[in-house]
Amino acid sequence: MARSSKKHFVKNEDFLSQIPEWEKEYKESDKKYIDFSKADWKKAPAIFTETKLEILGQAVMEEWETPYMKQLAQIASSKGGVVLEIGYGMGISSRFIQEANIQKHIIIEANKQVANKARVFAKKVARPVKVLEGLWEEVINKVTDDSINGILFDSYPLTEEELYQNHFSFFKVAYQKLKLGGGTYILLGRDKNLFKSAYEETYRSGIQKRQYQRESCKG
């Protein structure tokens, strides 16, 4: 398995401030936990089970996230129109997006096998689905500016620099794609404040409640 060839990433104070308190071992370690070649990630085998999706040993998505993702999907699709979803995963949020009164559903997925799953999904659902295979950075220009009513972003971090903050580089792009005055941007996933209660309640008390948060991508 190839790793990226970039220089060693230093976990400075600004970076560590983004990492949740429960990741104490990671915060105190010099070990490089995430440093995948994006080319390898795109063609890597995707292992699906009833409860999770795994790529290159990483649990990309798990079944316990369902209630949390349902809320996010409902908000992302609340304005109808065209919904853009970054990351298909197990298709959990996609199924809930399809339950909404939308006109079109665009899915961007980097991994080839997962993208194929999304294409199978697209043939079975009622609302039109367009699947764009590739990293969002590679294919986002295929999405027309000022055309999207809602975005659900859940791209998996592939490098240390992206951990818990891989959404930052997407902010400017999201603003360009959203319809003026009518867009909803949903930031899902790796932000420490979003997943704090999900982690604690699932792994400590077993209660499956989720938090969600809407983020402005303009300012």
BAFI-3210 file (N, C-alpha, C; in Angstrom, 3 decimals, decimal comma, padded with zeros to 6 digits):
// residues 219
n [1|2|3|4|5|6|7|8|9|10|11|12|13|14|15|16|17|18|19|20|21|22|23|24|25|26|27|28|29|30|31|32|33|34|35|36|37|38|39|40|41|42|43|44|45|46|47|48|49|50|51|52|53|54|55|56|57|58|59|60|61|62|63|64|65|66|67|68|69|70|71|72|73|74|75|76|77|78|79|80|81|82|83|84|85|86|87|88|89|90|91|92|93|94|95|96|97|98|99|100|101|102|103|104|105|106|107|108|109|110|111|112|113|114|115|116|117|118|119|120|121|122|123|124|125|126|127|128|129|130|131|132|133|134|135|136|137|138|139|140|141|142|143|144|145|146|147|148|149|150|151|152|153|154|155|156|157|158|159|160|161|162|163|164|165|166|167|168|169|170|171|172|173|174|175|176|177|178|179|180|181|182|183|184|185|186|187|188|189|190|191|192|193|194|195|196|197|198|199|200|201|202|203|204|205|206|207|208|209|210|211|212|213|214|215|216|217|218|219]
n.u [000,844|000,735|001,966|001,469|003,894|004,602|006,240|007,044|004,326|003,631|002,152|000,919|-000,021|-002,357|-003,471|-003,892|-005,825|-008,133|-008,721|-010,670|-011,220|-011,349|-009,564|-007,062|-004,774|-003,949|-003,369|-001,167|000,752|003,465|003,104|002,162|-000,980|-002,785|-002,201|-002,671|-002,218|-003,919|-004,476|-004,256|-006,341|-008,595|-008,755|-008,764|-009,893|-013,242|-014,724|-017,682|-019,936|-022,765|-022,811|-020,827|-018,560|-015,415|-012,260|-008,985|-008,353|-009,641|-012,482|-014,835|-017,538|-020,241|-022,976|-024,210|-024,302|-026,634|-029,100|-028,085|-027,164|-029,525|-030,878|-029,173|-029,341|-032,020|-032,067|-030,298|-031,751|-033,980|-034,819|-035,578|-035,227|-031,974|-029,699|-026,476|-024,207|-021,345|-019,421|-020,443|-020,405|-021,984|-024,380|-026,297|-027,166|-027,898|-030,199|-032,055|-032,078|-033,311|-035,898|-036,963|-038,614|-037,137|-035,498|-033,238|-030,351|-027,062|-024,147|-020,906|-018,181|-015,162|-013,925|-013,674|-015,146|-017,094|-018,340|-019,472|-021,384|-023,018|-023,982|-025,561|-027,470|-028,573|-030,069|-032,228|-033,795|-036,333|-035,922|-033,975|-030,528|-027,169|-023,988|-020,764|-017,608|-014,631|-012,201|-013,488|-012,220|-011,384|-013,631|-015,534|-015,923|-017,640|-020,081|-022,528|-022,113|-023,983|-026,256|-027,111|-029,204|-028,826|-026,186|-024,501|-021,773|-019,384|-016,690|-014,038|-011,171|-007,873|-005,265|-003,017|-003,250|-005,842|-007,419|-010,201|-010,634|-011,001|-012,977|-012,565|-011,262|-013,248|-015,131|-015,115|-015,664|-018,162|-019,746|-019,731|-021,180|-023,713|-027,099|-027,802|-028,893|-030,517|-029,460|-028,497|-025,978|-024,501|-022,388|-020,837|-019,531|-016,431|-015,798|-014,945|-016,860|-019,254|-019,242|-018,876|-020,958|-022,116|-020,126|-019,695|-022,245|-022,882|-020,790|-020,488|-022,925|-024,768|-026,972|-028,507|-028,312|-027,939|-025,975|-026,293|-025,165|-025,395|-023,385|-021,999|-020,674|-019,683|-018,375]
n.v [-001,191|002,061|005,091|008,640|010,957|013,259|015,745|015,251|015,674|018,064|018,009|020,673|023,289|024,603|022,679|020,503|021,578|021,121|018,515|016,030|015,640|012,996|011,673|011,238|009,549|009,706|012,440|012,706|011,210|010,626|009,209|008,587|008,462|008,691|008,749|008,449|007,545|009,308|008,355|005,592|005,226|005,680|003,437|001,306|-001,779|-001,927|-002,828|-004,103|-004,658|-005,749|-003,833|-001,904|000,061|-000,470|000,739|000,293|-000,538|001,352|002,406|003,656|004,281|003,616|001,623|002,633|005,330|006,087|007,461|010,030|010,811|010,779|013,050|015,051|014,622|015,209|017,946|018,911|018,399|019,904|022,170|021,261|020,975|020,737|018,502|018,140|015,641|014,798|012,112|008,869|006,456|004,088|004,615|005,580|008,254|008,977|007,482|008,714|011,286|010,780|010,404|012,859|015,713|016,288|017,537|016,634|014,614|014,700|012,818|012,684|010,597|009,155|006,586|003,770|001,297|001,925|004,020|002,570|001,158|003,293|003,882|001,658|002,056|004,413|003,532|002,378|004,113|006,723|009,478|011,438|010,597|011,585|010,336|011,232|010,171|010,266|012,275|015,043|017,392|016,937|016,635|018,556|020,772|019,940|020,368|022,771|026,238|028,141|026,461|024,603|023,470|022,325|020,953|018,073|017,204|014,744|013,778|011,492|011,905|011,798|012,366|013,504|016,262|016,700|015,648|015,866|018,363|018,440|019,628|022,344|023,350|023,088|025,034|027,511|026,557|025,398|027,649|028,804|026,956|026,774|027,950|031,396|033,026|030,904|028,514|025,633|024,631|021,755|020,618|017,728|015,483|015,111|017,063|018,067|018,993|018,182|015,381|014,721|014,180|012,045|010,097|009,763|008,994|006,740|004,890|004,844|004,977|003,817|005,012|006,166|009,018|011,980|014,807|017,686|020,211|023,319|025,013|028,082|028,786|030,973|033,028]
n.w [000,000|-001,025|000,331|000,769|-000,551|000,711|002,803|006,304|008,473|010,899|014,032|015,022|017,390|016,506|014,797|016,583|018,208|016,875|017,242|018,843|022,424|023,248|021,646|022,814|022,805|020,139|019,955|021,593|020,405|018,104|015,900|012,536|011,520|009,401|006,056|003,171|-000,246|-002,671|-005,167|-004,773|-002,970|-004,531|-006,177|-004,451|-002,862|-001,738|001,180|002,081|004,723|006,703|008,624|008,263|006,169|004,819|003,851|002,840|005,441|006,988|008,771|007,035|006,992|009,253|010,462|012,762|012,495|011,300|012,406|012,857|010,318|008,944|009,890|008,926|006,154|005,743|006,268|004,322|002,043|002,361|000,991|-001,404|-004,951|-006,350|-004,981|-003,715|-002,943|-001,236|-001,159|-000,982|000,491|002,507|001,480|003,173|003,868|001,316|000,785|002,462|001,419|-000,993|-000,186|000,023|-001,516|-004,062|-007,070|-008,361|-007,740|-007,004|-006,796|-005,590|-005,616|-004,601|-004,540|-006,666|-006,517|-004,630|-005,960|-008,032|-006,583|-005,952|-008,481|-009,010|-007,046|-008,081|-010,230|-009,073|-007,625|-007,226|-007,730|-010,028|-010,385|-010,561|-010,895|-010,098|-010,559|-008,721|-006,910|-005,040|-005,677|-008,241|-009,857|-009,317|-010,929|-012,828|-011,847|-012,089|-011,417|-008,974|-008,851|-007,012|-004,391|-001,899|000,089|001,133|002,820|003,115|002,915|003,185|005,252|003,964|004,531|007,147|007,343|006,568|008,519|010,546|009,478|006,776|005,363|005,139|002,822|001,032|001,432|-000,100|-002,640|-002,236|-001,760|-004,280|-005,762|-004,614|-004,868|-005,171|-002,329|-001,636|-000,723|001,250|003,333|004,483|006,871|007,409|009,701|010,406|012,143|015,408|017,249|016,161|016,220|018,843|020,791|019,485|019,511|022,325|023,314|021,844|022,233|024,967|026,363|024,722|023,666|020,838|019,790|017,848|016,931|014,893|012,628|011,064|008,764|007,747|004,616|003,408|004,805]
ca.u [000,000|001,570|001,620|001,821|005,321|004,797|007,105|006,410|003,362|003,817|000,894|001,126|-001,085|-003,585|-004,032|-004,350|-007,025|-009,280|-008,877|-011,504|-010,549|-011,274|-008,460|-005,868|-003,623|-003,499|-002,835|000,113|001,647|004,120|002,801|001,360|-002,104|-003,455|-001,356|-002,948|-002,137|-005,266|-004,610|-004,524|-007,669|-009,625|-008,871|-008,678|-011,103|-014,189|-015,282|-018,990|-020,629|-024,076|-022,700|-019,826|-017,771|-013,999|-011,327|-007,599|-008,331|-010,326|-013,942|-015,280|-018,901|-020,795|-024,435|-024,698|-024,419|-027,889|-029,979|-027,373|-027,129|-030,899|-031,161|-028,391|-029,913|-033,290|-031,788|-029,675|-032,766|-035,181|-035,235|-035,894|-034,285|-030,833|-028,887|-025,141|-023,694|-019,934|-019,172|-021,622|-020,266|-022,919|-025,634|-027,276|-027,748|-028,508|-031,558|-032,921|-032,206|-034,280|-037,250|-037,400|-039,178|-036,050|-035,529|-032,058|-029,421|-025,713|-023,260|-019,483|-017,553|-013,787|-013,547|-014,317|-016,146|-018,197|-019,049|-020,301|-022,542|-023,888|-024,640|-026,629|-028,484|-029,205|-031,011|-033,347|-034,550|-037,293|-035,399|-032,795|-029,224|-025,965|-022,807|-019,483|-016,554|-013,360|-012,112|-014,318|-011,377|-011,198|-014,867|-016,491|-016,191|-018,741|-021,302|-022,714|-022,200|-025,300|-027,267|-027,367|-030,055|-028,323|-024,969|-024,128|-020,347|-018,828|-015,490|-013,167|-009,817|-006,864|-003,959|-003,062|-003,699|-007,281|-008,108|-011,138|-010,735|-010,938|-014,041|-012,212|-010,942|-014,473|-016,021|-015,206|-016,314|-019,571|-020,395|-019,889|-022,151|-025,040|-027,923|-027,756|-030,047|-031,414|-028,741|-028,212|-024,740|-024,417|-021,054|-020,978|-018,646|-015,201|-015,627|-014,985|-018,090|-020,359|-019,224|-018,610|-022,052|-022,323|-019,120|-019,911|-023,498|-022,903|-019,808|-020,509|-024,254|-025,555|-028,116|-028,138|-028,756|-026,911|-026,005|-025,970|-024,852|-025,327|-022,229|-021,912|-019,433|-019,317|-017,517]
ca.v [000,000|003,253|006,257|009,879|011,247|014,605|015,844|014,902|016,649|018,361|018,265|021,900|023,635|024,902|021,412|019,712|022,187|020,602|017,095|015,831|015,263|011,537|011,173|011,573|008,766|010,278|013,782|012,606|010,332|011,150|008,266|009,094|007,550|008,796|009,321|007,590|008,059|009,486|007,453|004,262|005,222|005,631|002,093|000,300|-002,576|-001,445|-003,991|-003,802|-005,631|-005,229|-002,759|-000,876|000,092|-000,346|000,913|000,337|-000,705|002,459|002,332|004,874|004,539|002,541|001,626|003,394|006,734|006,285|008,549|011,297|011,136|011,044|014,459|015,860|014,460|015,924|019,382|019,177|018,299|020,603|023,192|020,610|021,318|019,865|018,233|017,614|014,829|014,469|010,869|007,993|005,535|002,974|005,071|005,864|009,580|009,009|006,941|009,717|012,377|010,340|010,484|014,258|016,169|016,940|017,406|015,905|014,203|014,506|012,153|012,613|009,509|008,966|005,178|003,174|000,300|002,621|004,740|001,580|000,936|004,458|003,758|000,664|002,783|005,399|002,860|001,832|005,136|007,495|010,783|011,313|010,634|011,648|009,946|011,724|009,398|010,959|013,179|016,212|018,403|016,585|016,616|019,565|021,708|019,394|020,863|024,160|027,251|028,705|025,490|023,612|023,915|021,793|020,139|017,234|016,911|013,720|013,227|010,904|012,487|010,847|012,765|014,126|017,644|016,731|015,048|016,751|019,685|018,291|020,424|023,758|023,711|022,996|026,161|028,452|025,853|025,249|028,944|029,009|026,021|026,997|029,009|032,641|033,288|029,775|027,273|025,141|023,855|020,871|020,101|016,470|014,402|014,911|018,179|017,495|019,355|017,439|013,961|014,508|013,477|010,766|009,176|009,487|008,313|005,432|003,972|004,820|004,725|003,058|005,782|006,646|010,364|012,631|016,249|018,179|021,634|023,993|025,890|029,032|028,590|032,219|033,948]
ca.w [000,000|-001,123|001,139|000,087|-000,448|001,245|003,965|007,577|008,964|012,312|014,743|015,793|018,336|015,777|014,325|017,720|018,775|016,148|017,539|020,041|023,664|023,408|020,833|023,600|022,350|018,884|020,181|022,290|019,652|016,909|014,827|011,433|011,429|008,105|005,001|002,038|-001,604|-003,184|-006,315|-004,220|-002,353|-005,566|-006,769|-003,394|-002,625|-000,731|001,865|002,658|005,553|007,077|009,615|007,977|004,940|005,143|002,739|003,307|006,891|007,649|008,837|006,362|007,460|010,064|010,540|013,913|012,111|010,570|012,874|012,669|008,898|008,530|010,160|008,003|004,819|005,708|006,178|003,023|000,993|002,827|000,030|-002,667|-006,014|-006,632|-003,792|-003,978|-001,844|-001,397|-000,440|-000,960|001,616|002,508|000,896|004,236|003,664|-000,019|000,870|003,072|000,454|-001,989|000,372|-000,040|-002,785|-004,791|-008,524|-008,825|-006,689|-007,557|-005,842|-005,923|-004,864|-005,060|-004,688|-007,837|-006,149|-003,965|-007,020|-008,724|-005,704|-006,119|-009,779|-008,827|-006,278|-008,956|-011,125|-008,312|-006,891|-008,019|-008,133|-010,895|-009,719|-011,393|-010,119|-010,607|-009,914|-008,568|-005,773|-005,326|-006,302|-009,653|-010,646|-008,878|-012,022|-013,628|-011,216|-012,506|-010,367|-008,685|-009,291|-005,969|-003,283|-000,641|-000,004|002,262|002,607|003,996|002,290|004,206|005,231|003,496|005,047|008,467|007,214|006,353|009,649|011,241|008,858|005,327|004,770|005,019|001,438|000,237|001,712|-001,216|-003,748|-001,877|-001,954|-005,723|-006,326|-004,045|-005,456|-004,418|-001,490|-001,416|-000,496|002,591|003,342|005,628|007,136|008,131|009,888|011,162|013,072|016,761|017,944|015,591|016,551|020,260|021,462|018,807|020,052|023,743|023,580|021,210|022,797|026,426|026,922|023,774|023,190|019,519|019,468|017,056|016,788|013,569|012,654|009,780|008,714|006,649|003,849|002,726|005,556]
c.u [000,879|001,043|002,009|003,277|005,600|005,677|006,327|005,520|003,525|002,464|001,081|-000,110|-002,413|-004,273|-004,633|-005,613|-008,285|-009,618|-009,668|-010,704|-010,387|-010,166|-007,122|-004,640|-003,062|-002,796|-001,434|001,145|002,270|003,850|001,916|000,235|-002,745|-002,538|-001,489|-002,720|-003,560|-005,519|-004,924|-005,926|-008,766|-009,829|-008,857|-009,978|-011,952|-014,885|-016,575|-019,469|-021,993|-023,966|-021,670|-019,235|-016,322|-013,175|-009,927|-007,511|-009,038|-011,837|-014,506|-016,678|-019,396|-022,292|-024,973|-024,875|-025,787|-028,770|-029,388|-027,431|-028,533|-031,244|-030,427|-028,959|-031,223|-033,089|-031,215|-030,705|-034,021|-035,690|-035,596|-034,819|-033,209|-029,969|-027,568|-024,635|-022,251|-019,626|-020,430|-021,585|-021,145|-024,275|-026,695|-027,958|-028,430|-029,943|-032,516|-033,101|-033,271|-035,716|-037,823|-037,940|-038,132|-036,205|-034,387|-031,097|-028,069|-024,826|-021,836|-018,843|-016,185|-013,453|-014,354|-015,427|-017,347|-019,014|-019,942|-021,540|-023,546|-024,635|-025,773|-027,800|-029,273|-030,258|-032,281|-034,266|-035,390|-036,734|-034,141|-031,491|-028,116|-024,763|-021,558|-018,376|-015,243|-013,349|-012,917|-013,516|-011,260|-012,467|-015,850|-016,829|-017,281|-020,101|-021,419|-022,774|-023,641|-026,440|-027,751|-028,202|-029,574|-027,115|-024,785|-022,703|-019,852|-017,673|-014,541|-011,760|-008,778|-005,458|-004,129|-003,631|-005,219|-008,080|-008,911|-011,264|-010,654|-012,013|-013,627|-011,968|-012,173|-015,369|-016,214|-015,937|-017,811|-020,335|-020,652|-021,014|-023,570|-025,788|-027,883|-029,048|-030,910|-030,744|-028,560|-026,961|-024,660|-022,989|-021,189|-019,631|-017,516|-014,884|-015,831|-016,276|-019,285|-020,408|-019,039|-019,735|-022,320|-021,378|-019,465|-021,159|-023,556|-021,992|-019,826|-021,882|-025,142|-026,769|-027,747|-028,832|-027,614|-027,073|-025,761|-025,776|-024,836|-024,162|-022,365|-020,603|-018,991|-018,256|-016,310]
c.v [001,240|004,355|007,510|010,211|012,629|014,576|015,574|016,029|016,817|018,688|019,508|022,216|023,912|023,622|020,619|020,287|021,692|019,162|016,913|015,348|013,755|010,902|011,451|010,834|009,330|011,615|013,732|011,779|011,052|010,273|008,921|008,103|007,540|009,468|008,462|008,308|008,160|008,601|006,037|004,173|005,051|004,221|000,968|-000,490|-001,954|-002,657|-003,584|-004,960|-005,050|-004,003|-001,686|-001,011|000,343|-000,237|001,091|000,303|000,380|002,233|003,646|005,270|003,337|002,736|002,496|004,881|007,084|007,409|009,938|011,740|011,395|012,515|015,370|015,813|015,238|017,430|019,725|019,194|019,110|021,663|022,591|020,881|020,275|019,734|017,587|016,878|014,436|013,250|010,023|007,016|004,318|003,379|005,428|007,208|009,689|008,521|007,978|010,939|012,035|010,387|011,897|014,597|016,982|016,709|016,530|015,680|013,922|013,913|012,177|011,561|009,183|007,511|004,507|002,202|000,938|003,405|003,794|001,232|002,080|004,393|002,730|001,299|003,725|004,781|002,412|002,886|005,993|008,808|010,611|011,481|010,691|011,335|010,456|010,992|010,176|011,750|014,434|017,300|018,186|016,791|017,742|020,571|021,213|019,797|022,356|025,099|027,737|027,770|024,566|024,210|023,422|020,907|019,346|016,738|015,884|013,006|012,711|011,509|011,434|011,181|013,377|015,547|017,741|016,243|016,087|018,136|019,611|019,097|021,867|024,186|023,683|024,222|027,081|027,828|025,720|026,539|029,215|028,154|026,262|028,114|030,241|032,824|032,088|028,472|026,931|024,280|023,045|020,346|018,857|015,959|014,518|016,077|017,680|017,826|018,564|016,002|013,686|013,720|012,128|009,708|008,774|008,650|006,930|004,454|003,904|004,488|003,921|003,790|006,429|007,965|011,047|014,139|016,593|019,684|022,174|024,980|026,849|028,834|029,869|032,975|033,377]
c.w [000,000|-000,217|000,377|000,368|000,123|002,479|005,244|008,077|010,464|012,940|015,629|016,643|017,638|015,307|015,484|018,348|018,076|016,533|018,833|021,238|023,800|022,562|021,514|023,095|021,057|019,104|020,797|021,532|018,468|015,692|013,782|011,169|010,041|007,096|003,752|000,714|-002,156|-004,394|-005,839|-003,641|-003,405|-006,114|-005,731|-003,267|-001,518|-000,124|002,576|003,524|005,891|007,979|009,273|006,582|005,340|003,865|003,309|004,839|007,676|007,632|008,299|006,807|008,236|010,262|011,665|013,596|011,520|011,109|012,650|011,210|008,347|008,731|009,190|006,593|004,696|005,596|004,798|001,902|001,305|001,858|-001,319|-003,708|-006,213|-005,379|-004,224|-002,745|-002,139|-000,527|-000,332|000,209|001,492|001,927|001,919|004,002|002,303|000,016|001,459|002,165|-000,583|-001,487|000,288|-001,431|-003,550|-006,293|-009,036|-007,664|-007,353|-006,473|-006,380|-005,026|-005,459|-005,371|-005,803|-007,462|-005,449|-004,987|-007,813|-007,904|-005,861|-007,447|-009,734|-008,087|-007,185|-009,860|-010,410|-007,704|-007,826|-008,544|-008,992|-010,115|-010,771|-010,516|-010,827|-009,858|-009,901|-007,276|-006,082|-006,016|-007,817|-010,485|-010,306|-009,980|-012,960|-013,045|-011,517|-011,302|-010,203|-009,096|-008,185|-004,825|-001,931|-000,865|001,282|002,008|003,618|003,313|003,357|004,124|004,853|003,970|006,431|008,393|007,097|007,563|010,423|010,609|007,335|004,607|004,485|003,573|000,541|000,397|000,499|-002,396|-003,482|-002,130|-003,432|-006,296|-005,820|-004,765|-004,567|-003,628|-001,171|-001,069|000,964|002,527|004,622|005,753|007,994|008,530|010,822|012,085|014,499|017,496|017,431|016,094|018,039|020,934|020,816|019,341|021,485|023,974|022,962|021,932|024,323|026,996|025,984|023,248|021,862|019,205|018,732|017,103|015,329|013,646|011,237|009,820|007,539|005,916|003,156|003,495|006,119]
res [m|a|r|s|s|k|k|h|f|v|k|n|e|d|f|l|s|q|i|p|e|w|e|k|e|y|k|e|s|d|k|k|y|i|d|f|s|k|a|d|w|k|k|a|p|a|i|f|t|e|t|k|l|e|i|l|g|q|a|v|m|e|e|w|e|t|p|y|m|k|q|l|a|q|i|a|s|s|k|g|g|v|v|l|e|i|g|y|g|m|g|i|s|s|r|f|i|q|e|a|n|i|q|k|h|i|i|i|e|a|n|k|q|v|a|n|k|a|r|v|f|a|k|k|v|a|r|p|v|k|v|l|e|g|l|w|e|e|v|i|n|k|v|t|d|d|s|i|n|g|i|l|f|d|s|y|p|l|t|e|e|e|l|y|q|n|h|f|s|f|f|k|v|a|y|q|k|l|k|l|g|g|g|t|y|i|l|l|g|r|d|k|n|l|f|k|s|a|y|e|e|t|y|r|s|g|i|q|k|r|q|y|q|r|e|s|c|k|g]
***
